Amino acid sequence: MRNILLTIATLLLSEMISAQGVFSNKTQLALEKVIQDYPNRFYNIKGEQIQQTRQITEFRSTVQIPGSSSSTITLYNASRNEDYTWTCAVAEPQGFEKAKVRFHEIYSQISNSIITSSQKTFILTGQYEEPTEDKKSTRIVFSLLPGVGQEKKLKVELSLREENKQWRISLIVYDSEQKNEQGAITAN
């Protein structure tokens, strides 16, 4: 009986990995490129410099989520570790209801995605939290499982924020030591 269950589990995992390849989406593929270049401090996806201040240097990213308005790579100059963050302004839907629906769609596109990086395979996992209109922001922090090597520190954050009466959805890739925060958080 145990052998039969083990065989079934192996077949299901194999099917899941195969299905991920067949049903992969453009959001997941773009995110995978970003994660693959994370160990290189996003060097291979860094475009032209946009601005520089004493605190930050900002570059365009050559990888962008389809339909997004912009993608940037930010170097925090004040840090002695050269912290880099990739940020994509995914959407600015009109009204909270459309923003909430789009937020869930993006979450569904990347949650439990299979990511291949540095000849390792990871699953991107994060706990969904339903946004509510009376909150100013909701964010979901994804981790790569299993958490090993350099990718152990990598986090992917999906956020929905109200700024100047406009809802914004962003996708951010960063080093966890940089922000040192985990989990799904809703802020007032």
Order of alpha helices (4+ residues) and beta strands (2+ residues): alpha-alpha-beta-beta-beta-beta-alpha-beta-beta-beta-beta-beta-alpha-beta
